[in-house]
Amino acid sequence: MSNNPWRSLNKTIQNSLSGKLEDIAPWLFQKDKAFKSWYEKYYQKSPQSSIKNPAKRKAVYPEWYFNHALSSEERNSLLCVSSKLGKEGIWARIKKIAWVGNTGNILFYPENNAKAFHSYLLNNGYGDWWFASSGSKWDWGVRSRLRGCQLHFRGKSSSDKVEGHIDINNPGDPSKGEVTGAIGELAGALTHKLEDDYRRSSTHKPFLIRYALSKQGIRVPLVN
């Protein structure tokens, strides 16, 4: 694998991440000495003098952030989440990422606003089932109706910031379309609470999420 994780990604993935990472930490972009040093070393002295303008600095900021502000686990976690969101047709509805976790979780701002995003989810197979709204700091929560490795979103009525994550053991209906009730899903819900919630730090390492996604035909790139 490349010593430059960003450059090891193909251009399609780089482009899909760039716009959503440009504003993840604007104070770092403006003031962080590590970013400035990196930029001056690799771009400021480039013969392409146009790279010196602010727009160009912003354009290369995602590469620096991905390689230097995120840990290896956070980078691979982000790739898992973006791959799953892309497969479900939701990645394009995310305007920008606000934070990246290391267990298949991100905070983000959706296009338009959180209320519209919430409504979209409710109209497309998501609902407030099995602890979807759990946690005192969340006003709403929805999860996929399908069982297995699926998405779960939560938000606040006072904010447009949304938390999204992958649950490997989402309780719900089988993927073949049949509908199950609460009794049929109870065992899965208990497993979900134990494995996806209480034990998340150990059960949702990026390599475990990547394996679960691979069984759905979702290929996630691996980086350093």
C-alpha positions in Angstrom: 0.0 0.0 0.0 1.1 3.5 -0.7 2.8 5.7 1.9 0.4 8.4 0.7 -3.1 6.9 1.5 -4.9 9.6 -0.5 -2.9 9.0 -3.6 -3.6 5.2 -3.3 -7.3 5.9 -3.9 -8.6 6.1 -7.5 -9.6 9.4 -8.8 -13.3 8.6 -8.6 -13.1 8.1 -4.8 -10.8 11.1 -4.3 -13.3 13.3 -6.1 -16.3 11.9 -4.1 -14.5 12.7 -0.8 -12.9 16.0 -1.8 -16.0 18.3 -1.8 -17.2 16.8 1.5 -13.8 17.2 3.3 -12.9 20.7 2.1 -14.6 22.4 5.1 -14.3 19.7 7.7 -12.0 21.9 9.9 -11.7 25.4 8.4 -9.7 26.7 11.3 -7.0 24.1 10.4 -7.0 25.2 6.8 -6.5 28.8 7.9 -4.1 28.5 10.8 -2.7 25.1 11.3 1.1 25.2 11.0 1.3 21.5 10.0 -0.9 22.1 7.0 0.9 25.3 6.0 4.3 23.5 6.2 3.0 20.6 4.1 1.4 23.0 1.5 4.6 25.0 1.2 6.7 21.9 0.8 4.6 20.3 -1.9 2.7 23.0 -3.6 3.9 26.6 -2.8 7.2 26.1 -4.6 5.6 24.2 -7.5 6.3 25.6 -11.0 2.5 25.8 -11.3 2.4 29.2 -9.7 -1.4 29.3 -9.8 -1.5 26.7 -7.1 -0.7 29.5 -4.6 -4.2 31.0 -4.6 -6.6 30.3 -1.8 -8.9 28.2 -4.0 -6.1 25.9 -4.8 -5.0 25.6 -1.2 -8.6 24.6 -0.3 -8.6 22.1 -3.2 -5.6 20.2 -1.8 -6.7 20.4 1.9 -8.7 17.1 1.7 -5.6 15.2 0.8 -3.7 16.7 3.8 -6.6 16.1 6.2 -7.1 12.5 5.0 -3.4 11.7 5.4 -2.4 13.7 8.4 -5.4 14.7 10.5 -7.1 11.2 10.4 -5.7 8.0 11.9 -5.4 4.9 9.8 -8.6 3.5 11.5 -10.5 6.7 10.9 -9.5 6.7 7.2 -10.6 3.2 6.7 -13.8 3.8 8.7 -14.6 6.7 6.5 -14.1 4.6 3.4 -16.5 2.0 4.8 -19.2 4.5 5.6 -18.9 6.4 2.2 -19.0 3.1 0.3 -22.2 2.0 2.1 -23.8 5.4 1.8 -22.9 5.4 -1.9 -24.5 1.9 -2.4 -27.7 3.2 -0.7 -27.8 6.3 -2.8 -27.4 8.6 0.2 -23.8 9.8 -0.2 -24.8 12.4 -2.8 -27.3 13.9 -0.2 -24.4 14.8 2.1 -23.1 18.3 1.8 -20.1 18.2 4.0 -18.5 16.0 6.7 -18.0 17.6 10.1 -16.3 14.7 12.0 -14.9 11.2 11.3 -14.9 8.4 13.9 -13.1 5.1 13.8 -16.0 2.6 14.2 -18.0 3.3 11.0 -19.4 6.7 12.2 -19.5 10.3 10.9 -21.1 13.6 11.6 -22.3 15.5 8.6 -24.4 18.3 7.2 -26.9 17.0 4.6 -27.9 19.0 1.5 -30.8 21.3 2.2 -31.3 20.7 5.9 -31.7 17.9 8.5 -35.5 18.1 8.5 -35.6 17.4 4.7 -33.0 14.6 5.1 -35.0 13.0 7.9 -38.2 13.1 5.7 -36.3 11.6 2.8 -35.2 8.7 5.0 -38.7 8.1 6.4 -40.0 7.9 2.8 -37.2 5.5 1.7 -37.2 2.5 4.0 -36.0 4.0 7.3 -38.0 4.2 10.5 -37.8 4.7 14.3 -37.4 1.1 15.2 -35.3 -0.7 17.8 -33.5 2.0 19.8 -33.2 4.2 16.7 -33.7 7.3 18.8 -31.9 6.1 21.9 -29.5 8.5 23.6 -30.5 11.6 25.5 -28.9 14.0 23.1 -30.8 12.9 20.0 -34.3 14.1 19.2 -34.9 11.7 16.3 -33.4 8.5 14.9 -34.1 6.2 12.1 -32.5 2.9 10.9 -32.9 0.7 7.8 -35.8 -1.7 7.8 -33.4 -4.5 6.7 -31.3 -6.7 9.0 -27.6 -7.1 8.9 -25.0 -4.5 8.0 -27.1 -1.3 7.6 -27.2 2.4 8.3 -28.6 4.3 11.3 -29.0 8.1 11.5 -29.7 10.4 14.4 -30.2 14.1 14.8 -31.4 17.1 16.8 -34.3 19.4 16.1 -32.1 22.4 16.9 -29.3 21.5 14.5 -28.7 20.5 10.8 -25.8 18.3 11.9 -26.6 14.5 11.5 -24.8 11.5 13.0 -24.7 8.5 10.7 -23.1 5.1 11.4 -23.0 1.5 10.2 -24.5 -1.2 12.5 -23.3 -4.6 11.5 -26.2 -6.3 13.4 -29.1 -4.1 12.4 -32.4 -5.7 13.5 -35.0 -5.8 10.8 -36.5 -7.7 7.9 -34.5 -10.1 5.7 -33.1 -8.7 2.5 -35.3 -10.9 0.3 -38.4 -8.7 1.1 -40.4 -10.6 3.7 -41.6 -8.6 6.6 -41.0 -9.8 10.2 -42.6 -8.6 13.4 -41.2 -7.6 16.8 -41.1 -11.1 18.1 -39.2 -12.4 15.1 -36.7 -9.6 15.4 -36.2 -9.7 19.2 -33.1 -11.9 19.2 -31.5 -9.7 16.5 -32.4 -6.6 18.5 -30.7 -7.9 21.6 -27.6 -8.9 19.6 -27.6 -5.4 18.1 -27.8 -3.7 21.5 -24.9 -5.8 22.8 -22.6 -5.9 19.7 -23.3 -2.6 18.0 -23.8 -0.5 21.1 -22.1 -1.7 24.3 -19.2 -3.5 22.5 -18.9 -1.2 19.5 -15.3 -0.2 20.1 -14.2 -3.8 19.6 -16.9 -5.2 17.3 -16.8 -2.3 14.7 -13.2 -2.1 13.8 -12.9 -1.0 10.1 -11.7 -4.5 9.0 -14.8 -6.1 10.5 -17.1 -3.6 8.9 -15.2 -4.1 5.6 -15.8 -7.8 5.8 -19.5 -7.4 6.6 -19.9 -5.1 3.6 -18.1 -7.5 1.3 -20.8 -10.0 2.0 -23.2 -7.5 0.4 -21.0 -7.1 -2.6 -19.7 -3.7 -1.5 -15.9 -3.5 -2.1 -14.1 -1.0 0.2 -10.6 0.1 -0.6 -7.9 -0.5 2.1 -5.4 2.2 2.9 -2.6 2.7 5.4 
